[in-house]
């Protein structure tokens, strides 16, 4: 963990801000009644060290049957909660992955910067004025009670009438050979399990978290 954390600190020093997506096995988050609390606890040893010199913000836990994705911004000083549903500027994406054997790894995923920015903006739209961090449950079905605004296709929100578009395909590699060892492949969500998600078009995309 110390080696990987130093890699993260080095990456932070190389950018004004970065966005880290932690990819962890769901069983590390879903053993109790509060997966978001479990995600926060899992990330605390990292965030405690990052926060010594940097501003951190835990944004969302996106939970699937096999994997959960925890999104954390570091030094995103342009973030404004009141207008976050319209903020589409790209932030460098890094993957922080926990294998089923308990080993952490870390790498840059540049092709996903703008796509993830759009999805994070749309999650703010869908969740209305509920404070972050958000919990999007793709196991029992995400529920969004009051969106800030209707879906706006002009800013690239992910809208599909017959299927959800969860976190994983945003980061999917163009080549199968690029997939990292033991990389997750989540099943596509059916229209019957979309719930409120289908009405609001609010989800992150399903992904192979691959090295590129």
Backbone as CSV, one residue per row, in Angstrom:
resi,resn,N_x,N_y,N_z,CA_x,CA_y,CA_z,C_x,C_y,C_z
1,UNK,0.833,-1.209,0.000,0.000,0.000,0.000,0.866,1.258,0.000
2,UNK,1.955,1.251,0.753,2.814,2.428,0.835,3.416,2.767,-0.523
3,UNK,3.829,1.731,-1.271,4.422,1.965,-2.590,3.402,2.594,-3.525
4,UNK,2.189,2.020,-3.531,1.135,2.548,-4.395,0.754,3.966,-3.974
5,UNK,0.686,4.196,-2.678,0.325,5.535,-2.217,1.367,6.563,-2.641
6,UNK,2.632,6.178,-2.677,3.658,7.100,-3.149,3.470,7.390,-4.633
7,UNK,3.026,6.389,-5.404,2.725,6.609,-6.818,1.589,7.620,-6.969
8,UNK,0.600,7.518,-6.093,-0.511,8.473,-6.128,-0.002,9.877,-5.813
9,UNK,0.800,10.004,-4.783,1.335,11.317,-4.407,2.184,11.911,-5.527
10,UNK,2.943,11.061,-6.211,3.732,11.535,-7.353,2.831,12.047,-8.461
11,UNK,1.720,11.331,-8.705,0.772,11.750,-9.744,0.132,13.084,-9.383
12,UNK,-0.191,13.267,-8.100,-0.787,14.521,-7.661,0.157,15.684,-7.935
13,UNK,1.427,15.469,-7.676,2.411,16.537,-7.878,2.544,16.908,-9.358
14,UNK,2.174,15.972,-10.254,2.318,16.224,-11.685,1.140,16.924,-12.331
15,UNK,0.073,17.200,-11.560,-1.132,17.823,-12.114,-1.675,18.862,-11.146
16,UNK,-2.458,19.805,-11.679,-3.171,20.742,-10.814,-4.234,20.006,-9.999
17,UNK,-4.902,19.033,-10.641,-5.912,18.225,-9.963,-5.978,16.865,-10.645
18,UNK,-6.437,15.844,-9.912,-6.651,14.522,-10.501,-7.938,13.933,-9.937
19,UNK,-8.479,12.969,-10.661,-9.676,12.239,-10.223,-9.311,10.759,-10.146
20,UNK,-9.456,10.178,-8.966,-9.084,8.777,-8.746,-10.351,7.933,-8.678
21,UNK,-10.381,6.858,-9.474,-11.466,5.881,-9.398,-10.900,4.607,-8.787
22,UNK,-11.298,4.327,-7.554,-10.881,3.098,-6.889,-11.816,1.979,-7.313
23,UNK,-11.242,0.915,-7.855,-12.000,-0.267,-8.289,-11.757,-1.363,-7.262
24,UNK,-12.810,-1.738,-6.525,-12.649,-2.712,-5.445,-13.711,-3.796,-5.561
25,UNK,-13.411,-5.021,-5.099,-14.420,-6.087,-5.109,-15.616,-5.712,-4.238
26,UNK,-16.798,-5.997,-4.717,-18.014,-5.635,-3.992,-18.066,-6.266,-2.611
27,UNK,-17.522,-7.470,-2.452,-17.605,-8.112,-1.143,-16.814,-7.373,-0.071
28,UNK,-15.944,-6.441,-0.496,-15.252,-5.600,0.479,-16.118,-4.428,0.937
29,UNK,-17.239,-4.216,0.242,-18.095,-3.068,0.528,-19.495,-3.462,0.972
30,UNK,-19.894,-4.683,0.682,-21.293,-5.081,0.810,-21.519,-6.094,1.929
31,UNK,-20.554,-6.204,2.857,-20.689,-7.185,3.927,-21.618,-6.694,5.034
32,UNK,-21.821,-5.382,5.121,-22.703,-4.822,6.135,-23.892,-4.132,5.521
33,UNK,-24.530,-3.261,6.302,-25.751,-2.602,5.835,-25.477,-1.251,5.193
34,UNK,-24.216,-0.799,5.205,-23.909,0.542,4.708,-22.668,0.503,3.807
35,UNK,-22.835,0.173,2.525,-21.688,0.110,1.617,-20.925,1.421,1.499
36,UNK,-21.633,2.564,1.571,-20.953,3.850,1.462,-20.016,4.068,2.651
37,UNK,-20.453,3.687,3.836,-19.592,3.786,5.013,-18.387,2.863,4.870
38,UNK,-18.607,1.666,4.312,-17.504,0.728,4.094,-16.512,1.286,3.087
39,UNK,-17.017,1.942,2.038,-16.143,2.544,1.033,-15.317,3.670,1.642
40,UNK,-15.952,4.485,2.470,-15.255,5.578,3.137,-14.155,5.039,4.046
41,UNK,-14.474,3.982,4.783,-13.490,3.363,5.679,-12.318,2.779,4.898
42,UNK,-12.615,2.151,3.751,-11.561,1.551,2.928,-10.618,2.610,2.383
43,UNK,-11.155,3.762,2.000,-10.343,4.812,1.406,-9.656,5.704,2.438
44,UNK,-10.086,5.655,3.692,-9.557,6.560,4.712,-8.038,6.510,4.870
45,UNK,-7.393,5.322,4.879,-5.927,5.321,5.013,-5.228,6.086,3.895
46,UNK,-5.781,6.022,2.670,-5.225,6.794,1.561,-5.533,8.283,1.734
47,UNK,-6.816,8.590,1.916,-7.253,9.980,1.944,-6.599,10.750,3.085
48,UNK,-6.380,10.075,4.227,-5.727,10.728,5.362,-4.340,11.240,4.968
49,UNK,-3.612,10.449,4.192,-2.278,10.874,3.758,-2.359,11.927,2.659
50,UNK,-3.307,11.768,1.730,-3.443,12.760,0.662,-3.819,14.127,1.234
51,UNK,-4.666,14.114,2.259,-5.221,15.365,2.784,-4.222,16.187,3.592
52,UNK,-3.055,15.627,3.873,-2.046,16.382,4.613,-1.647,17.646,3.844
53,UNK,-1.487,17.497,2.525,-1.063,18.632,1.705,-2.054,18.986,0.597
54,UNK,-3.123,18.194,0.460,-4.009,18.379,-0.685,-5.470,18.372,-0.251
55,UNK,-6.309,18.986,-1.079,-7.755,19.006,-0.814,-8.395,17.786,-1.466
56,UNK,-9.127,16.999,-0.686,-9.758,15.784,-1.208,-11.274,15.886,-1.085
57,UNK,-11.974,15.215,-2.019,-13.435,15.202,-1.989,-13.924,13.846,-2.498
58,UNK,-14.552,13.053,-1.634,-15.167,11.791,-2.033,-16.499,12.105,-2.696
59,UNK,-16.670,11.681,-3.970,-17.839,12.076,-4.747,-18.919,11.006,-4.825
60,UNK,-18.519,9.756,-5.078,-19.547,8.746,-5.344,-19.013,7.333,-5.136
61,UNK,-19.905,6.455,-4.671,-19.702,5.009,-4.737,-20.698,4.471,-5.737
62,UNK,-20.186,3.827,-6.780,-21.007,3.224,-7.835,-20.878,1.713,-7.687
63,UNK,-21.935,1.042,-7.212,-21.830,-0.356,-6.773,-22.530,-1.317,-7.727
64,UNK,-21.798,-2.375,-8.114,-22.293,-3.429,-8.995,-22.135,-4.781,-8.299
65,UNK,-22.709,-5.851,-8.859,-22.635,-7.156,-8.184,-21.222,-7.637,-7.890
66,UNK,-20.258,-7.336,-8.756,-18.900,-7.842,-8.549,-17.898,-6.779,-8.129
67,UNK,-18.127,-5.545,-8.534,-17.158,-4.480,-8.265,-17.850,-3.182,-7.864
68,UNK,-17.142,-2.399,-7.046,-17.585,-1.064,-6.701,-16.547,-0.060,-7.158
69,UNK,-16.999,1.132,-7.546,-16.106,2.174,-8.040,-16.277,3.410,-7.165
70,UNK,-15.189,3.818,-6.504,-15.213,4.926,-5.559,-14.466,6.097,-6.193
71,UNK,-15.161,7.193,-6.417,-14.577,8.332,-7.128,-14.186,9.420,-6.130
72,UNK,-12.913,9.809,-6.177,-12.384,10.840,-5.288,-11.649,11.896,-6.103
73,UNK,-11.971,13.151,-5.891,-11.248,14.261,-6.513,-10.172,14.770,-5.570
74,UNK,-9.029,15.137,-6.154,-7.952,15.740,-5.379,-7.592,17.080,-6.010
75,UNK,-7.642,18.118,-5.208,-7.302,19.492,-5.636,-8.178,19.996,-6.790
76,UNK,-9.432,19.583,-6.797,-10.358,20.104,-7.806,-10.971,21.396,-7.277
77,UNK,-10.204,22.468,-7.354,-10.630,23.748,-6.788,-11.687,24.436,-7.643
78,UNK,-11.927,23.928,-8.838,-12.969,24.496,-9.694,-14.350,23.919,-9.374
79,UNK,-14.390,22.881,-8.542,-15.663,22.242,-8.200,-16.579,23.215,-7.460
80,UNK,-17.824,23.272,-7.909,-18.853,24.091,-7.264,-20.106,23.223,-7.176
81,UNK,-20.493,22.845,-5.970,-21.635,21.947,-5.798,-22.889,22.480,-6.476
82,UNK,-23.105,23.790,-6.396,-24.331,24.377,-6.937,-24.416,24.271,-8.456
83,UNK,-23.272,24.231,-9.125,-23.273,24.166,-10.597,-22.593,22.900,-11.122
84,UNK,-22.357,21.926,-10.229,-21.597,20.728,-10.626,-22.288,19.921,-11.716
85,UNK,-23.613,20.061,-11.846,-24.340,19.333,-12.888,-24.062,19.898,-14.280
86,UNK,-23.377,21.039,-14.341,-23.031,21.641,-15.642,-21.520,21.694,-15.869
87,UNK,-20.733,21.262,-14.900,-19.272,21.357,-15.013,-18.727,20.171,-15.800
88,UNK,-18.210,20.441,-16.989,-17.783,19.376,-17.895,-16.296,19.424,-18.211
89,UNK,-15.513,20.147,-17.430,-14.080,20.197,-17.697,-13.426,18.863,-17.319
90,UNK,-12.470,18.441,-18.139,-11.802,17.155,-17.936,-10.791,17.247,-16.804
91,UNK,-10.747,16.204,-15.989,-9.755,16.054,-14.923,-9.022,14.736,-15.193
92,UNK,-7.702,14.701,-15.075,-6.962,13.457,-15.339,-7.462,12.296,-14.473
93,UNK,-7.805,11.182,-15.150,-8.334,10.003,-14.472,-7.209,9.022,-14.159
94,UNK,-7.189,8.561,-12.913,-6.287,7.491,-12.493,-7.111,6.377,-11.854
95,UNK,-6.687,5.137,-12.103,-7.354,3.976,-11.512,-6.533,3.476,-10.329
96,UNK,-7.191,3.296,-9.199,-6.582,2.703,-8.009,-7.327,1.403,-7.745
97,UNK,-6.692,0.277,-8.042,-7.406,-0.994,-8.069,-6.963,-1.926,-6.950
98,UNK,-7.952,-2.519,-6.273,-7.708,-3.531,-5.248,-8.095,-4.884,-5.813
99,UNK,-7.122,-5.791,-5.951,-7.403,-7.122,-6.476,-8.076,-7.976,-5.405
100,UNK,-8.617,-9.106,-5.815,-9.255,-10.010,-4.864,-8.236,-10.634,-3.910
101,UNK,-6.965,-10.550,-4.267,-5.901,-11.036,-3.385,-5.425,-9.952,-2.430
102,UNK,-6.025,-8.758,-2.509,-5.691,-7.693,-1.585,-4.535,-6.817,-2.012
103,UNK,-4.157,-6.870,-3.289,-3.042,-6.069,-3.777,-3.561,-4.821,-4.491
104,UNK,-2.995,-3.664,-4.136,-3.356,-2.412,-4.779,-2.467,-2.148,-5.984
105,UNK,-3.031,-1.571,-7.034,-2.258,-1.114,-8.194,-2.827,0.219,-8.648
106,UNK,-2.027,0.967,-9.424,-2.387,2.342,-9.755,-1.870,2.679,-11.138
107,UNK,-2.740,3.282,-11.993,-2.290,3.681,-13.322,-3.176,4.792,-13.890
108,UNK,-2.630,5.470,-14.864,-3.325,6.566,-15.549,-4.258,5.993,-16.604
109,UNK,-5.464,6.596,-16.775,-6.436,6.155,-17.776,-6.907,7.364,-18.570
110,UNK,-6.067,7.939,-19.452,-6.350,9.236,-20.066,-7.563,9.278,-20.981
111,UNK,-7.919,8.156,-21.614,-9.019,8.206,-22.583,-10.368,8.457,-21.917
112,UNK,-10.420,8.373,-20.591,-11.700,8.472,-19.890,-11.972,9.832,-19.282
113,UNK,-11.063,10.786,-19.424,-11.174,12.045,-18.687,-12.499,12.766,-18.938
114,UNK,-12.836,13.032,-20.197,-14.026,13.828,-20.485,-15.302,13.026,-20.293
115,UNK,-15.254,11.692,-20.601,-16.462,10.875,-20.411,-16.859,10.829,-18.933
116,UNK,-15.871,10.635,-18.070,-16.163,10.584,-16.643,-16.660,11.937,-16.150
117,UNK,-16.093,13.016,-16.673,-16.558,14.357,-16.287,-18.047,14.511,-16.593
118,UNK,-18.469,14.032,-17.754,-19.884,14.114,-18.128,-20.749,13.280,-17.189
119,UNK,-20.270,12.083,-16.836,-21.057,11.214,-15.969,-21.157,11.775,-14.555
120,UNK,-20.057,12.357,-14.050,-20.099,12.954,-12.717,-21.064,14.138,-12.699
121,UNK,-21.046,14.936,-13.750,-21.987,16.055,-13.845,-23.425,15.541,-13.831
122,UNK,-23.675,14.463,-14.564,-25.039,13.941,-14.641,-25.484,13.335,-13.313
123,UNK,-24.556,12.735,-12.567,-24.913,12.232,-11.242,-25.339,13.369,-10.316
124,UNK,-24.693,14.515,-10.422,-25.125,15.668,-9.635,-26.530,16.108,-10.065
125,UNK,-26.774,16.105,-11.374,-28.105,16.473,-11.854,-29.160,15.527,-11.304
126,UNK,-28.884,14.224,-11.384,-29.876,13.220,-10.980,-30.164,13.225,-9.488
127,UNK,-29.121,13.474,-8.683,-29.275,13.408,-7.233,-29.815,14.695,-6.631
128,UNK,-30.119,15.657,-7.488,-30.700,16.892,-6.984,-29.737,17.620,-6.065
129,UNK,-30.232,18.023,-4.881,-29.413,18.818,-3.956,-28.962,17.998,-2.759
130,UNK,-29.017,16.669,-2.895,-28.459,15.797,-1.860,-26.952,15.994,-1.835
131,UNK,-26.341,16.150,-0.657,-24.890,16.370,-0.611,-24.102,15.119,-0.996
132,UNK,-22.911,15.325,-1.532,-22.001,14.217,-1.810,-21.419,13.704,-0.486
133,UNK,-20.941,12.434,-0.461,-20.820,11.507,-1.591,-22.142,10.818,-1.914
134,UNK,-22.319,10.522,-3.213,-23.500,9.815,-3.681,-23.274,8.306,-3.636
135,UNK,-24.373,7.565,-3.433,-24.325,6.102,-3.490,-25.273,5.652,-4.591
136,UNK,-24.712,5.067,-5.657,-25.510,4.557,-6.768,-25.485,3.037,-6.706
137,UNK,-26.620,2.436,-6.394,-26.721,1.005,-6.134,-27.268,0.284,-7.368
138,UNK,-26.372,-0.364,-8.137,-26.794,-1.101,-9.319,-27.097,-2.568,-9.012
139,UNK,-27.114,-2.918,-7.726,-27.497,-4.274,-7.316,-29.003,-4.298,-7.052
140,UNK,-29.472,-3.369,-6.245,-30.900,-3.295,-5.928,-31.646,-2.300,-6.810
141,UNK,-30.885,-1.504,-7.579,-31.493,-0.520,-8.467,-31.378,0.873,-7.886
142,UNK,-30.711,1.801,-8.609,-30.580,3.171,-8.106,-31.906,3.907,-8.139
143,UNK,-32.118,4.771,-7.153,-33.338,5.564,-7.069,-32.951,7.033,-6.963
144,UNK,-33.520,7.857,-7.851,-33.271,9.293,-7.830,-34.610,9.985,-7.629
145,UNK,-34.738,10.690,-6.514,-36.037,11.236,-6.136,-36.377,12.546,-6.843
146,UNK,-35.388,13.413,-7.029,-35.692,14.736,-7.582,-34.465,15.290,-8.286
147,UNK,-34.456,15.188,-9.614,-33.325,15.692,-10.388,-33.303,17.219,-10.382
148,UNK,-32.111,17.790,-10.551,-31.986,19.250,-10.598,-32.658,19.821,-11.840
149,UNK,-32.414,19.150,-12.986,-32.957,19.606,-14.261,-33.319,18.382,-15.079
150,UNK,-34.123,18.533,-16.148,-34.357,17.421,-17.067,-33.057,17.038,-17.775
151,UNK,-32.976,15.817,-18.328,-31.786,15.421,-19.088,-31.506,16.384,-20.223
152,UNK,-30.233,16.703,-20.419,-29.824,17.637,-21.468,-28.829,16.949,-22.383
153,UNK,-29.304,16.484,-23.529,-28.434,15.765,-24.459,-27.335,16.655,-25.015
154,UNK,-27.520,17.966,-24.976,-26.523,18.858,-25.554,-25.233,18.873,-24.768
155,UNK,-25.261,18.463,-23.479,-24.034,18.433,-22.691,-23.531,17.016,-22.507
156,UNK,-24.079,16.078,-23.282,-23.503,14.748,-23.330,-23.941,13.811,-22.225
157,UNK,-25.108,14.046,-21.606,-25.567,13.120,-20.590,-25.911,11.794,-21.230
158,UNK,-25.725,10.715,-20.479,-25.904,9.373,-21.036,-27.355,8.954,-20.897
159,UNK,-28.134,9.051,-21.972,-29.552,8.709,-21.946,-29.809,7.516,-22.859
160,UNK,-30.410,6.464,-22.310,-30.830,5.334,-23.127,-32.193,4.896,-22.638
161,UNK,-33.122,4.639,-23.564,-34.483,4.312,-23.168,-34.626,2.864,-22.714
162,UNK,-33.851,1.951,-23.287,-34.100,0.534,-23.056,-33.036,-0.166,-22.224
163,UNK,-31.984,0.532,-21.801,-30.960,-0.086,-20.972,-30.191,0.995,-20.242
164,UNK,-29.683,0.645,-19.078,-28.860,1.593,-18.356,-27.466,1.632,-18.960
165,UNK,-26.706,2.656,-18.615,-25.355,2.776,-19.137,-24.386,2.915,-17.973
166,UNK,-24.133,1.808,-17.227,-23.338,1.927,-16.020,-21.863,2.257,-16.271
167,UNK,-20.970,2.522,-15.113,-19.568,3.118,-15.154,-18.569,2.381,-16.037
168,UNK,-18.802,1.128,-16.337,-17.699,0.377,-16.907,-17.361,0.622,-18.369
169,UNK,-18.267,0.915,-19.272,-17.866,1.064,-20.670,-17.216,2.404,-20.966
170,UNK,-17.332,3.380,-20.061,-16.599,4.629,-20.237,-15.101,4.352,-20.270
171,UNK,-14.666,3.400,-19.446,-13.240,3.103,-19.329,-12.833,1.866,-20.126
172,UNK,-13.755,1.325,-20.937,-13.463,0.092,-21.668,-12.347,0.308,-22.676
173,UNK,-11.416,-0.606,-22.729,-10.297,-0.500,-23.668,-10.772,-0.800,-25.080
174,UNK,-10.188,-0.132,-26.040,-10.509,-0.386,-27.444,-9.960,-1.728,-27.903
175,UNK,-8.983,-2.249,-27.157,-8.393,-3.532,-27.532,-8.447,-4.478,-26.349
176,UNK,-8.939,-5.698,-26.553,-9.027,-6.674,-25.477,-7.651,-6.964,-24.884
177,UNK,-6.621,-6.835,-25.673,-5.267,-7.119,-25.197,-4.817,-6.118,-24.153
178,UNK,-5.491,-4.970,-24.082,-5.108,-3.946,-23.116,-5.647,-4.221,-21.722
179,UNK,-6.569,-5.172,-21.583,-7.221,-5.392,-20.302,-6.208,-5.870,-19.280
180,UNK,-6.191,-5.210,-18.117,-5.264,-5.584,-17.057,-5.621,-6.956,-16.511
181,UNK,-4.669,-7.707,-15.962,-4.955,-9.011,-15.378,-6.037,-8.908,-14.309
182,UNK,-6.987,-9.847,-14.373,-8.071,-9.902,-13.394,-8.953,-8.663,-13.429
183,UNK,-8.993,-7.978,-14.610,-9.826,-6.781,-14.713,-11.292,-7.167,-14.677
184,UNK,-12.158,-6.324,-14.082,-13.565,-6.670,-13.934,-14.345,-6.539,-15.230
185,UNK,-15.293,-7.422,-15.429,-16.234,-7.294,-16.533,-17.618,-7.452,-15.935
186,UNK,-18.328,-6.360,-15.805,-19.653,-6.392,-15.204,-20.713,-6.675,-16.259
187,UNK,-21.741,-7.453,-15.921,-22.823,-7.692,-16.875,-23.614,-6.431,-17.132
188,UNK,-24.107,-6.273,-18.363,-24.937,-5.114,-18.688,-26.225,-5.169,-17.887
189,UNK,-26.739,-4.007,-17.509,-27.978,-3.941,-16.761,-29.164,-4.021,-17.720
190,UNK,-30.166,-4.780,-17.368,-31.348,-4.896,-18.215,-32.306,-3.748,-17.939
191,UNK,-33.240,-3.534,-18.878,-34.194,-2.448,-18.700,-35.094,-2.705,-17.507
192,UNK,-35.325,-3.996,-17.135,-36.189,-4.300,-16.017,-35.567,-3.920,-14.681
193,UNK,-34.241,-3.747,-14.641,-33.589,-3.417,-13.378,-33.194,-1.958,-13.296
194,UNK,-33.618,-1.144,-14.275,-33.195,0.243,-14.292,-33.890,1.101,-13.247
195,UNK,-35.145,0.791,-12.919,-35.885,1.581,-11.958,-35.943,3.041,-12.349
196,UNK,-35.707,3.932,-11.371,-35.718,5.367,-11.625,-34.616,5.764,-12.594
197,UNK,-33.595,4.939,-12.677,-32.457,5.240,-13.545,-32.876,5.442,-14.986
198,UNK,-33.854,4.658,-15.470,-34.301,4.795,-16.845,-35.001,6.135,-17.064
199,UNK,-35.726,6.601,-16.063,-36.463,7.848,-16.243,-35.522,9.045,-16.304
200,UNK,-34.471,9.021,-15.494,-33.602,10.188,-15.406,-32.328,10.051,-16.233
201,UNK,-31.994,8.833,-16.690,-30.795,8.648,-17.481,-29.537,8.888,-16.691
202,UNK,-29.532,8.548,-15.400,-28.418,8.884,-14.532,-27.664,7.639,-14.121
203,UNK,-26.505,7.411,-14.701,-25.656,6.316,-14.249,-24.266,6.510,-14.795
204,UNK,-23.325,5.933,-14.121,-21.970,5.888,-14.658,-21.877,4.645,-15.527
205,UNK,-20.825,4.571,-16.359,-20.797,3.543,-17.374,-20.015,2.314,-16.978
206,UNK,-20.461,1.175,-17.452,-19.846,-0.101,-17.110,-18.471,-0.231,-17.762
207,UNK,-17.511,-0.813,-17.039,-16.133,-0.695,-17.499,-15.254,-1.909,-17.297
208,UNK,-14.367,-2.126,-18.245,-13.142,-2.884,-17.986,-12.097,-1.863,-17.578
209,UNK,-11.597,-1.912,-16.365,-10.600,-0.950,-15.920,-9.240,-1.426,-16.411
210,UNK,-8.883,-1.013,-17.605,-7.701,-1.553,-18.257,-6.581,-0.538,-18.320
211,UNK,-5.377,-1.027,-18.371,-4.235,-0.168,-18.568,-4.219,0.284,-20.019
212,UNK,-3.793,1.502,-20.275,-3.767,2.021,-21.636,-2.461,2.749,-21.874
